[in-house]
Amino acid sequence: MQDRPGITLDPEDWEAARGVAHRIVDDAITRLAGLRDGPVWQQMPDAVRASFAAKVPQGPTPLAEVYDELARTILPYAMGNKHPRFFGWYMGAGSLTGALGEFLGAIDASNLGGGDTGAAAADRQVTGWLTALMGFPQTAGATLTSGGSMANMVGLTVARNAMAGVDVRTEGVTDLPQPLRFYTSDQAHSATQKALEALGLGSRSLRLVPTDAGFRMDTGALERMIAEDRAAGLRPACVIATAGSTNTGAFDDLVSIGAICRREGIWFHVDGCIGALVRIAPGSRHLVAGIEAADSLALDPHKWLQTPFECGCAIVRDGARQFQTFAMHPAYLQEQPRGLAAGEFLADYGFDLTRSFKALKLWMSLKENGVARFGRLIDRHVELGRHLTRAIQADPRLELMAPTTINIVCFRFRGRGGTETELKALNTEIMLRMQESGIAAPTDTTLRGRHSLRAAINSHRVRADDLDLLVAETIRLGEALQPA
Ligand SMILES: *Cc1c(COP(=O)(O)O)cnc(C)c1O
């Protein structure tokens, strides 16, 4: 058979491709270096939006033209979390090194489901580092996931199977001898409920424990709920403690909760997607005392470690149990003593089979910066949280809506005051105008029925004067909107 040219995806002209690739890298660096001078976010004009209605192209377009189009229609309308004044939800800002890691991982192209590769060695090394940083033994299982939601899902699946009282892998959840109960605070992230629903346990299996004035789980109430459930013939299976809540950055008392779990024979899971990593920050690590005693832990390098999306991590103290939960070896996936398929399959520790080389971006960034620099960055963000809190408390037109623990600050414009409904409408409008102006991007939440603006100070590019500008803009917009 005659080989037909033109079917491969490789460029016909490698030198020309090199030129386009260099231009893409140069432009990316220019954009990152000039970030501060541009808007945090801007709305896409209708004409640009309309361009996304184009049908799938049947024929080719030169890469340079494809790039020119996306540089015009996609890149200017990014979320903005890489900007120093992005304060929304809770995200990392990414980094140039992380982006290069993402690129190199894709060029390497290894499948991290298993195999004897440099990529697998780096994946094991980086999860081993995270395991050690969190104070877990090296016999723990650890797996990189798409994010915190999947990391929680991994930990809670192992918890369910360990506590079911039946072989769930064979029997399923319909044959549980007793209904399971999971406990988490009323401030827990919605990912935990989503996980329990997907695990077939139903949202009713999740009991919400009330929180104290600092939005931390009320451990006395937790003990009463466990006793109540036992008396009612239910099986208390797992407490999900939060280390750094999404609303306010509150930390549950992990030492007390761990002790309750041990006494009661209950699985101790920690959702540390925001706060687990304070363990590497000298000024803040006391907040997660006791985290090292958890049975399972979810953390999110794509938040405080600024790893480009996606990168979460699940750690399970009993690595063998994690393996028993996920291991699956059909005829076409057999380990071998030597050769390409030698060594343990990484896919045996989670849901995904084909896995990207996401370890590389974190591996490179940890090598380049060292853990100590990330620890200082975390402490710096916590200090900036205090700076913003002081500025809010110093101005009678503003109101602090929750105690600040780390880098999440809840506040609102009060001005001359008003009803809850009026203040909600006013502050929502302040938020939307600020986002649309491109000056800063806070988001909002509701705390015990009271609407609040919310600033998560988590870009590694943020400075104190960015927070001063957030305060000044809140007041300027608030006063302009509140009729005299
Ligand atoms: C962000 C977050 C999650 C979800 O993590 P993703 O990476 O967004 O999937 C879960 N729990 C907490 C506390 C979080 O802050």
The ligand as a MOL file (V3000), in Angstrom:
LIG
                    3D

  0  0  0     0  0            999 V3000
M  V30 BEGIN CTAB
M  V30 COUNTS 15 15 0 0 0
M  V30 BEGIN ATOM
M  V30 1 C -13.0390 24.5860 46.2740 0
M  V30 2 C -13.5550 23.6930 47.3350 0
M  V30 3 C -14.0460 22.4230 47.0340 0
M  V30 4 C -14.1920 21.9420 45.6100 0
M  V30 5 O -12.9600 21.8700 44.9880 0
M  V30 6 P -12.8530 21.9900 43.3860 0
M  V30 7 O -11.3770 22.0030 43.1750 0
M  V30 8 O -13.5080 23.2930 43.0290 0
M  V30 9 O -13.5420 20.8300 42.8120 0
M  V30 10 C -14.4260 21.6060 48.0740 0
M  V30 11 N -14.3540 22.0270 49.3490 0
M  V30 12 C -13.9110 23.2470 49.6730 0
M  V30 13 C -13.8570 23.6520 51.1030 0
M  V30 14 C -13.5140 24.1270 48.6790 0
M  V30 15 O -13.1150 25.3600 48.9890 0
M  V30 END ATOM
M  V30 BEGIN BOND
M  V30 1 1 1 2
M  V30 2 1 2 3
M  V30 3 2 2 14
M  V30 4 1 3 4
M  V30 5 2 3 10
M  V30 6 1 4 5
M  V30 7 1 5 6
M  V30 8 2 6 7
M  V30 9 1 6 8
M  V30 10 1 6 9
M  V30 11 1 10 11
M  V30 12 2 11 12
M  V30 13 1 12 13
M  V30 14 1 12 14
M  V30 15 1 14 15
M  V30 END BOND
M  V30 END CTAB
M  END
